[in-house]
Amino acid sequence: MIDRSTRAARPTRSLLEPAILRTAVIDAAKKLHPRDMVHNPVMFVVEIGAVLTSIVWIVQAFGGSISGAGRDPAWYTLTVAIWLWLTVLFGNFAEAIAEGRGRAQAATLRAMRRDTVARLRDGGEKPAAELAPGDLVVVDAGETIPGDGTVVEGIASVDESAITGESAPVIREAGGDRSAVTGGTRVLSDHIVVEITQKPGESFLDRMIALVEGAARRKTPNEIALGILLAGLTLIFLLVIVALRPFADYAGTTTSLATLISLLVALIPTTIGALLSAIGIAGMDRLVRRNVLALSGRAVEASGDVDVLLLDKTGTITLGNRQASEFVAMPGVTMQELAEAAQLSSLADETPEGRSIVVLAKQQAGLRGRELAPHEARFVPFTAQTRMSGVDFDGTRLRKGAGDAIERWIVEEGGVNPPELRVEMDRIARDGGTPLAVARDNQALGVVHLQDIVKEGMRDRFDHLRAMGIRTVMVTGDNPLTAARIAQEAGVDDFLAQATPEAKLALIKEQQATGRMVAMTGDGTNDAPALAQADVGVAMNTGTQAAREAGNMVDLDSNPTKLIEIVEVGKQLLITRGALTTFSIANDVAKYFAILPAIFAATYAASGHATGPLDKLNIMSLGSPRSAIISAIVFNAIVIPMLVPLALRGVRYRPVGASALLRRNLLIYGLGGLIAPFAGIRLIDLIVHNLLGA
């Protein structure tokens, strides 16, 4: 059952929630300050135009005139000024909505951090925000884990839905690769002691708050380059409009300041200029909603261009722990005997391998755990020297361990190793598994086959990555034989066997030297150098602190195949930006051919005629120069809020080739950008010209 109180800590918000809309309207007005607007050159030019036309109207309203401003009626200047201000406000509104969604989520996260008090193991208490590395805190069932850390004592079921959004609880225990816990998650059962690893102000909650609020978001290189392009186009059109004034005077056409400003605003790329920031913020927000913390906007953007993915085998492609999969009995030994001996020798073995042997004995031989206390059993722990473990009871000694260690023990006990024992152990090793020999007193009973278990659905996910043009490489410390078997089973494109941290780093540098964008996922300290070198380094939340600090992304779900979603978000960000840029530029081209002929239609008109030869270019049959300008500026303003949902949601990504993607982009957004202004401006002109008599 999903805990509703916990799920409420991370609500799912619609794209245009009323509470966010109300706040966004106020924030849009606040963003009119020149200090904020100057960061967006396109919209800053629109704001300057709105200020100038407002000044002209105020002067006209009081019966005055400004030299060079033209003799347009006050209602026309006021109409232009209003729609210019609305254009700026709509642009700010798009950015404010994207920021508002992040702030709403951050508010719940901040409250979660503020309201949590940590119980120290020494008996004191401390607010969660004041915890420091090394603090030991006690967390019982029903309590919230106050900070990021590592479980050093106990085992518990933890609900991480408040952070990851996943309703299924997970097990966190001391001494394994599942010992990392995140502040803000809740213990459902049992009792654990957590050693805090976060520094003040650097917890995952702090990072999420900074990320979703946009405080830590910087413009990416692609976004900066596009901003420079838009600023350049704005400057070019500004020079063109300035040049039109003397041309109009020479031609004998009266062109007012309001008309020229309107024409400039209609021609510069205001649509993408208004939505550019919202697209970037929304892209980061989509990544957070997939439970991934991106520590830089550059990483999000780079993920859209990834074409090589390095995956650490252990804990990423495989379950991370070898599992018992088969009992192989020696001649004269029944499967039941071998399973029982393996089970008894593993009852005190708390390693994942030992527990898996007990489970396999239950599944294949129907054996259940036995109570050995009445037999005065003595368990023999595993040591690096003996490389075996077991149990002594009722005069019987059972041992399991590395094959050569068990063989040596049997000989020392006066027994003889059957030749089949070495044959089976060699076979299992050739198949990429790990053999564990089992003996009773001086008799070899058989072999337990341990193997790495590939996670379910990995092949399908790698097929998906391949369709996206991404080459997958498995990285492992195993020998080439074992690596080849697992690589074939998982469906990766290539593998690197017997990989050291230096070899991983060298492989990434080699791929980058050929111009490839490399992503790496990992969870161990030995993955840290590669995570730091990769263009996109995704560390698992359950991994070591070194791995999490080295990567530029952290997957809170610890799902290594999450990179598929990360790449989709990155590609969606780039595609959305490209699609709306295509629409905006095509839009401006269409408006150019729609408006300019209408403005100069009367130029060079013959005596006694209202129109001239340029009227033939007025293919939209716009009513008058003033109605054409008003229609264009109205359309230019209203198209921005109409595209806000698309900017926030993003253009849907499909794993198709670049040429197919370009064709779709041009057909949908390029052609749409050309057609929409003709239809929209013509419709608005009918209203303005016929109803208002403009």
LOMAR-387895 format. One record per residue (C-alpha): residue in three letters; x, y, z. Coordinates in steps of 0.001 Angstrom, whole numbers, padded with zeros to 6 digits, always signed. Each point is the difference from the previous one (the first is absolute). Layout:
<pts>
ALAXYZ;...
</pts>
This chain:
<pts>
MET+000000+000000+000000;ILE+001254+003460-000877;ASP+000442+002336+002954;ARG-002106+002993-001001;SER+001628+002341+002493;THR+003408-000734-001455;ARG-001150+000190-003587;ALA-001479+003383+000752;ALA+003470+001309+000665;ARG+000659-000181-003699;PRO-003234+000854-001814;THR-000500-000402-003693;ARG-000747+003395-001469;SER-001743+000711-003261;LEU+001637+002181-002610;LEU-002255+002982+000700;GLU-001169-000339+003600;PRO-002106+003000+001133;ALA+002148+000740+003079;ILE+003151+000090-002127;LEU-001725+002140-002649;ARG-001012+002614+002569;THR+003533+000248+001347;ALA+001447+000050-003529;VAL-002097+003049-000939;ILE+001511+001974+002899;ASP+003509-001257-000732;ALA-000366+000916-003680;ALA-000645+003619+001007;LYS+002979-000011+002380;LYS+002264-001196-002801;LEU-000671+003241-001927;HIS+002892+001586+001886;PRO+002780+000835-002507;ARG+002488-001840+002210;ASP-001852-003233-000780;MET-000985+000780-003579;VAL+003536+000813-001166;HIS+000855-003711+000260;ASN-002402-000635-002893;PRO+001047+002436-002787;VAL-002980-000798-002252;MET-002639+000714+002628;PHE+002000+002955+001323;VAL-000299+001620-003434;VAL-003759-000635+000109;GLU-000207+001627+003434;ILE+001908+003070-001220;GLY-002451+000210-002911;ALA-002924-000228+002419;VAL+001447+002822+002116;LEU+000517+002247-003044;THR-003504-000535-001383;SER-001457+000584+003473;ILE+001845+003335+000220;VAL-001278+000981-003456;TRP-003584-000851+001016;ILE+000237+001959+003277;VAL+001202+003057-001946;GLN-002818-000478-002530;ALA-002574-000404+002770;PHE+000922+003448+001334;GLY-000268+001573-003438;GLY+003711+000188-000759;SER+002188-001538-002665;ILE+003525-001341-000282;SER+002130+000958-002966;GLY+000582-003017-002239;ALA-002543-002171+001803;GLY-002604+000351-002729;ARG-003609+001152+000082;ASP-001827-003222+000847;PRO-003173+000346+002088;ALA+000403-000555+003732;TRP-002205-003135-000018;TYR+002336-001669-002508;THR+003125+000808+002037;LEU-001723-001193+003190;THR-001038-003272-001660;VAL+003567-000620-001170;ALA+001411+000836+003466;ILE-002451-002326+001781;TRP+000836-002971-002220;LEU+003724+000652+000260;TRP-000275-000081+003797;LEU-002073-003185-000240;THR+002693-001539-002207;VAL+002603+000660+002694;LEU-002297-001220+002769;PHE-000858-003193-001889;GLY+003717-000715-000428;ASN+000634+000563+003715;PHE-003099-002050+000785;ALA+001433-003062-001773;GLU+003204+000207+002035;ALA-001922+000683+003225;ILE-002160-003118-000484;ALA+003079-002191-000459;GLU+001625+001515+003092;GLY-003240-000156+001988;ARG-000365-003742-000471;GLY+003491-000435+001409;ARG-000603+002327+002954;ALA-003213-001840+000917;GLN+001873-003287+000135;ALA+002901+001598+001875;ALA-002373+001344+002661;THR-001094-003513+000945;LEU+003599-001213+000058;ARG+001119+002945+002149;ALA-002823-000655+002478;MET+001039-003648+000163;ARG+003578+001003+000916;ARG-001055+002733+002456;ASP-002433-002167+001961;THR+002345-002975+000513;VAL+001907-000392+003287;ALA+002792-002561+000303;ARG+000452-002254+003051;LEU+003699-000501+000640;ARG+001221-003356+001227;ASP+001589+001642+003041;GLY-003456+001122+001145;GLY-000127+003592-001257;GLU-002050+001624-002752;LYS+000940+002284-002871;PRO-001964+001676-002811;ALA+000525-001806-003315;ALA+001415+003148-001615;GLU+002821+000111+002572;LEU+001255-003572-000429;ALA+003677-000397-000862;PRO+002045-002858-001483;GLY+000682-002694+002587;ASP-003153+000564+002077;LEU-001682-003279+000948;VAL-003788+000192+000031;VAL-002555-002582+001063;VAL-003088-000531-002160;ASP-002847-002274+001037;ALA-003069-001204-001880;GLY-002282+002872-001008;GLU+002745+002651+000234;THR+001562+002065-002767;ILE+003688-000417-000777;PRO+001377+003485+000753;GLY+002909+000126-002436;ASP+002043-001798-002646;GLY+002212-002695+001408;THR+000968-003648+000280;VAL-001659-002674+002125;VAL+002627-001206+002484;GLU-002254-002141+002152;GLY-003224-001908-000597;ILE-002284-000696-002939;ALA-003292+001665-000886;SER-002664+000393-002642;VAL+000080+003584-001274;ASP-002682+001951-001853;GLU+001799+002267-002505;SER-003133+001217-001800;ALA+000345+003546+001358;ILE+003299+000332-001858;THR-000119-002486-002866;GLY-003759-000188-000562;GLU+000160-003815+000162;SER-002681-001515+002214;ALA+001708-003375+000552;PRO+002185-000019+003139;VAL+003661-001032-000192;ILE+002324-001790+002402;ARG+002937+001908+001458;GLU+002550-001822+002127;ALA+003479+000419+001467;GLY+003079-001329-001711;GLY-001277-000500-003535;ASP-000501+001881-003224;ARG-003473+000958+001232;SER+001159+002002+002976;ALA-000427+003529-001365;VAL-003089+001917+001142;THR-001377+003384-000983;GLY-001303+002705+002299;GLY-003764+000422-000171;THR-000758-003715-000440;ARG-001923-001894+002689;VAL+000758-003230+001869;LEU-002948-002382-000126;SER+001279-002799+002227;ASP+002773-000972+002396;HIS+002800+002242+001205;ILE+003180+001411-001592;VAL+002915+002194+000980;VAL+001114+002406-002733;GLU+003364+001702-000257;ILE-000531+003395-001634;THR+002194+000633-003060;GLN-001473+003274-001287;LYS+001563+003368+000614;PRO-002268+002819+001251;GLY-001950+001416-002915;GLU+001153-002737-002394;SER-002562-002753+000563;PHE-002099-001439-002816;LEU-002942+001998+001288;ASP+002075+003188-000199;ARG+001099-000868-003515;MET-003553-000789-001075;ILE-001265+003265+001468;ALA+002688+002008-001799;LEU-000573-001917-003211;VAL-003782+000233-000196;GLU+000030+003675+001000;GLY+002448+000736-002789;ALA+002446+001728+002339;ALA+002835-002275-001084;ARG-001024-000122-003670;ARG+002395+001654-002402;LYS-000538+000342-003718;THR+001498-002850-001968;PRO+002439+000599-002903;ASN-002696-000844-002549;GLU-002430+002391+001679;ILE+002637+002744+000077;ALA+000808-000570-003699;LEU-003679+000175-000917;GLY-000347+003172+002085;ILE+002865+001575-001943;LEU-001688-001000-003277;LEU-003294+001556+001089;ALA+001774+003172+001122;GLY+001773+000160-003364;LEU-003275-000376-001911;THR-001556+002696+002169;LEU+002872+002370-000756;ILE-000276-000669-003742;PHE-003742+000689-000048;LEU+000550+003085+002138;LEU+002392+001379-002632;VAL-002491-000889-002744;ILE-002840+001818+001764;VAL+002184+003053+000644;ALA+000844+000043-003713;LEU-003684-000144-000930;ARG-000683+003432+001487;PRO+002091+002048-002476;PHE-001185-002287-002815;ALA-003631+000694+000927;ASP+000660+003734+000228;TYR+001642-000044-003430;ALA-002945-001931-001445;GLY-002452+002465+001504;THR-001566-002524+002382;THR-000701+001065+003563;THR+001263-002676+002393;SER-000502+000632+003707;LEU+002232-001064+002863;ALA-002719-002352+001302;THR-000232-001669-003411;LEU+003754-000476-000300;ILE+000246-001431+003532;SER-002917-002321-000691;LEU+001626-001163-003208;LEU+003276-000641+001869;VAL-001724-002019+002725;ALA-001951-001994-002571;LEU+003156-000893-001948;ILE+002506-000819+002762;PRO-000165-003567+001449;THR-002175+000920+002967;THR-001673-003430+000207;ILE+003140-002005+000712;GLY+001501+002945+001895;ALA-002959-000063+002382;LEU-000017-003785+000415;LEU+003735-000775+000039;SER+000472+000285+003749;ALA-003205-001931+000723;ILE+001167-002870-002237;GLY+003269-000312+001936;ILE-001632+000172+003431;ALA-002684-002501-001031;GLY+002674-002409-001256;MET+001706+000020+003401;ASP-003384-000426+001681;ARG-000837-003035-002148;LEU+003259-001611+001098;VAL-000799+000626+003683;ARG-003420-001584-000516;ARG+001808-003108-001216;ASN+001856-000067+003331;VAL+003360+001072-001398;LEU+002035+002822+001494;ALA+001968+001821-002686;LEU+002795+001996+001578;SER+000438+002125-003141;GLY-002137+001084-002940;ARG+002901-000878-002288;ALA-000410-003666+000969;VAL-003701+000021-000900;GLU+000752+001449-003410;ALA+002951-002338-000573;SER-002241-002989+000724;GLY-001929+000797-003158;ASP+003140-000552-002092;VAL+001286-003172+001704;ASP+000966-002770-002426;VAL+002132-002285+002201;LEU-001107-001399+003367;LEU+002338-001767+002422;LEU-001786-002190+002527;ASP+001625-001497+003055;LYS-001004-003677+000156;THR-000322-000623+003719;GLY-003167+001551+001392;THR-000793+001586-003345;ILE-000518-002723-002592;THR-000026-002810+002564;LEU-001658-000092+003408;GLY+003346+000764+001608;ASN+000337-003194+002036;ARG+000709-003477-001265;GLN-002957-002305+000471;ALA-000075-003777+000432;SER-001600-001469-003109;GLU+000868-003708-000022;PHE+001053-002936+002206;VAL+002337-002497-001715;ALA+000333-003213+002036;MET+002956-002370-000185;PRO-000429-003692-000902;GLY-001630-001924+002846;VAL-001408+003203+001583;THR-003681+000900-000304;MET-001157+003489-000809;GLN-001823+000048+003350;GLU+003238-000717+001894;LEU+001902+002750-001813;ALA-002806+002552+000443;GLU-000323-000755+003712;ALA+003768+000270+000615;ALA+000212+003245-001990;GLN-002963+001421+001904;LEU+001332-000899+003458;SER+003440+001408-000773;SER-001641+003267-001139;LEU-002426+000640+002862;ALA+002416+002338+001743;ASP+001293+001504-003251;GLU-001540+003476-000272;THR+001553+000727-003394;PRO-002385+000239-002986;GLU+001611-003156-001418;GLY-000626-001917+003245;ARG-003616+001122+000191;SER-000549-000974-003644;ILE+001225-003563+000750;VAL-002596-000321+002763;VAL-002693+001241-002380;LEU+001069-002392-002773;ALA-000048-002956+002422;LYS-003571+000875+000899;GLN-001061+000390-003638;GLN+001657-003108-001450;ALA+000045-002406+002953;GLY-002901+001248+002099;LEU+002298+000576+002985;ARG-000877+002544+002660;GLY+002321+001609+002510;ARG+000961-002221+002912;GLU+000600+000936+003608;LEU+003485-001244+000937;ALA+000145+001372+003547;PRO-001010-003324+001613;HIS+002888-001658-001840;GLU+002555+002389+001543;ALA+001061+001006-003486;ARG+003140+002035-000520;PHE+000012+002209-003078;VAL+003290+000573-001817;PRO+000126+003516-001509;PHE+001555+000743-003345;THR+003518+001495+000083;ALA+002299+001205-002723;GLN+002572-002563+001139;THR-002192-003125-000051;ARG-002361+001218-002771;MET-002751-002259+001296;SER-002697-000097+002651;GLY-002208-002641+001539;VAL-001446-001577+003150;ASP+000952-002812+002457;PHE-002767-001889+001836;ASP-000603-003515+001362;GLY+003469-001098-001120;THR-000619+001084-003598;ARG+001991+002718-001702;LEU-001390+001793-003062;ARG+002030+002411-002115;LYS-000618+002078-003130;GLY+002365+002369-001753;ALA+002457+000532-002842;GLY+000692-003171-001928;ASP+003739-000269+000673;ALA-000537+000785+003725;ILE-002565-002794+000360;GLU+002166-002414-001987;ARG+002939+000707+002327;TRP-002215-000404+003110;ILE-001264-003399-001199;VAL+003562-001213-000522;GLU+001009+001265+003459;GLU-002921-001939+001491;GLY+001218-003189-001652;GLY-002473-000062-002877;VAL+000385-000198-003782;ASN-001380+002516-002460;PRO-002023-001615-002803;PRO+001148+001053-003517;GLU-003582+001132-000772;LEU+000361+002810+002560;ARG+002711+001778-001981;VAL-001810-000653-003291;GLU-003219+001639+001222;MET+001813+002958+001550;ASP+001881+000637-003257;ARG-003244-000235-001980;ILE-001743+002552+002202;ALA+002998+002362-000234;ARG+000026-000277-003817;ASP-003700+000897-000030;GLY+000820+003193+001874;GLY-001248-001168+003386;THR+001651-000452+003397;PRO+000237-003545+001424;LEU-000316-000629+003740;ALA+000980-003495+001121;VAL-001887-001695+002852;ALA+001491-002715+002248;ARG-001134-002128+002949;ASP+002879-001179+002194;ASN+002483-001364-002571;GLN-002503-000553-002835;ALA-000693+002343-002924;LEU-003786+000296-000414;GLY-000195+002283-003008;VAL+000131+003527-001349;VAL-002267+003033+000332;HIS-000148+002075-003176;LEU+000007+003758+000768;GLN-000672+002349-002874;ASP-000660+003641-000669;ILE-003698+000483-000734;VAL-000785+002469-002767;LYS-002809+002329+001021;GLU-003350-000659-001572;GLY-000795+001957-003156;MET+003592+001120-000644;ARG+000094-001310-003581;ASP-003144+001943-000941;ARG+001418+003168+001509;PHE+003271-000385-001883;ASP-001957-000551-003215;HIS-001737+003287+000740;LEU+003338+001738+000504;ARG+001263-001458-003267;ALA-003040+001392-001803;MET+000905+003411+001435;GLY+003451-000298-001605;ILE+001825-000727+003274;ARG+002737-002631+000139;THR+000145-001878+003323;VAL+003242-001268+001560;MET+000011-002165+003140;VAL+002936+000626+002338;THR+000985-002731+002446;GLY+002929-001354+001956;ASP-000897-003585-000990;ASN+002118-002100-002301;PRO-000780+000223-003749;LEU-001848-003341-000013;THR-002425+001014+002735;ALA-000369+003501-001450;ALA-000827-001382-003459;ARG-002744-002255+001389;ILE-001673+002784+001982;ALA+000357+002459-002879;GLN-001717-002455-002343;GLU-002792-000708+002478;ALA-000610+003682+000716;GLY+000183+001051-003656;VAL+002669+002719+000248;ASP+001995+000978-003094;ASP+003467-000443+001496;PHE+001814-000603+003294;LEU+003201+000890+001800;ALA+001246-002890+002166;GLN+002443+000103+002918;ALA-000601+003740+000135;THR+001975+002052+002479;PRO-000915+003610+000827;GLU+002853+001039-002316;ALA-001361-002165-002831;LYS-003496+001489+000342;LEU+001430+003508-000080;ALA+002138-000808-003052;LEU-003007-001458-001854;ILE-002073+003136+000596;LYS+002831+002278-001137;GLU+000493-002149-003095;GLN-003684+000291-000929;GLN-000034+003749+000665;ALA+003101+000463-002166;THR-002013-001322-002975;GLY-002698+002621+000587;ARG-002473-002193+001849;MET-002080+001111+002966;VAL+000410-002545+002793;ALA-002317-000779+002888;MET+000971-002198+002930;THR-002078-001520+002759;GLY+001539-001466+003121;ASP-000328-000356+003736;GLY+003416-000896+001405;THR+003043+001963+001089;ASN+001920-001625-002843;ASP-002478+001607-002425;ALA+000678+003536+001277;PRO+002823+000952-002451;ALA-002056-001173-002986;LEU-003131+001775+001249;ALA+001973+003231+000318;GLN+001499-000309-003509;ALA-003221-000950-001804;ASP-002083+002693-001685;VAL-002976-001334+001949;GLY+000840-001836+003218;VAL-003042-001574+001680;ALA+000698-001289+003505;MET-002394-002319+001789;ASN-001540+001387+003197;THR+000803-003283+001754;GLY+003627+000233-001068;THR+002992+001305+001904;GLN+000448+003624+000981;ALA+003007+000269-002328;ALA-002071-001116-002989;ARG-002822+002429+000794;GLU+002407+002911+000310;ALA+001825-000869-003238;GLY-003091-000204-002230;ASN-001884+002990-001361;MET-003321-001802+000461;VAL-001350-002199+002795;ASP-002789-002502-000630;LEU-002144-000099+003137;ASP-001649-003242-001142;SER+003402-001694-000467;ASN-001241-001435-003277;PRO+002991-000150-002379;THR-002212-000189-003068;LYS-001501+003358+001025;LEU+002493+001441-002493;ILE-002555-000811-002697;GLU-002357+002526+001577;ILE+002851+002455+000613;VAL+000985-000124-003671;GLU-003641+000410-001036;VAL-000313+003101+002203;GLY+003213+001428-001469;LYS-001098-000698-003558;GLN-003471+001340+000766;LEU+001565+003230+001296;LEU+002072+000457-003170;ILE-002872-000985-002298;THR-002453+002327+001746;ARG+002415+002892-000250;GLY+000684-000769-003660;ALA-003694-000458-000841;LEU-001078+003301+001561;THR+002972+001804-001567;THR-001053-001343-003410;PHE-003581+001076+000654;SER+001086+003459+001165;ILE+002254+000734-002985;ALA-002563-001339-002501;ASN-002578+002107+001825;ASP+002090+003132-000468;VAL+000499-000696-003710;ALA-003744-000365-000489;LYS-000724+003190+001958;TYR+002562+001858-002103;PHE-001809-000828-003251;ALA-003386+000579+001608;ILE+000629+003416+001546;LEU+002559+001863-002076;PRO-002075+000102-003235;ALA-003011+001271+001947;ILE+002020+002803+001563;PHE+001420+001250-003300;ALA-002978-000907-002189;ALA-000810+003670-000633;THR+003563+000906-000905;TYR+000398+001310-003575;ALA-003803+000067-000367;ALA-001171+001603-003205;SER-001918+003257+000151;GLY-003573-000587+001098;HIS+000685-003567+001153;ALA+000175-001253+003561;THR+002475-002737-000777;GLY+003228-000407-001908;PRO+001889-002786-001767;LEU+001215-001484+003330;ASP-003620-000822+000809;LYS+000382-003121-002166;LEU+002280-001381+002720;ASN-002773+000331+002583;ILE-001002-003620-000596;MET-001946-000189+003263;SER-002155+002979-000970;LEU+000483+001617+003392;GLY-002387+002903+000514;SER+002441+002836+000703;PRO+003536+000651+001234;ARG-001281+000633+003530;SER-002166-003118+000123;ALA+002946-002014-001388;ILE+002312+001269+002740;ILE-002548-000551+002777;SER-000859-003480-001305;ALA+003663-000987-000196;ILE+000840+001292+003458;VAL-003073-001693+001535;PHE+000849-003300-001668;ASN+003629+000364+001049;ALA-001093+000371+003637;ILE-002653-002712+000252;VAL+002104-002708-001698;ILE+002402+000063+002988;PRO-002465-001199+002703;MET-001460-002457-002508;LEU+003423-001682-000235;VAL+000721+000013+003761;PRO-001455-003523+000582;LEU+002184-001369-002801;ALA+003088+001706+001433;LEU-000702-001433+003471;ARG-001002-003479-001110;GLY+002573-000261-002777;VAL-000208-001442-003490;ARG-000452-003750+000172;TYR+003202-001886-000759;ARG-000025-003006-002319;PRO+003089-002142-000659;VAL+000382+000876-003697;GLY+002957+001066-002102;ALA+001219+003586-000303;SER-001265+000411-003578;ALA-003477-001250+000895;LEU-000027+002276+003027;LEU+000988+002993-002131;ARG-002748-000753-002543;ARG-002609-000249+002743;ASN+001252+003204+001565;LEU-000219+001913-003288;LEU-003361-001454-001002;ILE-001734+000584+003325;TYR+001653+003052+001536;GLY+001554+001605-003066;LEU-003106-000297-002166;GLY-002208+000750+003001;GLY+002017+003129+000706;LEU-000555+001166-003573;ILE-003743-000708-000141;ALA-001071+001099+003489;PRO+000761+003739-000427;PHE-001886+000222-003299;ALA-003103-001580+001498;GLY+000274+001723+003382;ILE+000834+003500-001252;ARG-002696-000167-002681;LEU-002639-001005+002571;ILE+001040+002729+002435;ASP+000078+002554-002822;LEU-003604-000796-000890;ILE-000995+000843+003567;VAL+002182+003093+000337;HIS-000751+001494-003416;ASN-003657-000832-000403;LEU-001207+000336+003565;LEU+002239+002796+001258;GLY+000454+001773-003283;ALA+003818+000125+000388;
</pts>
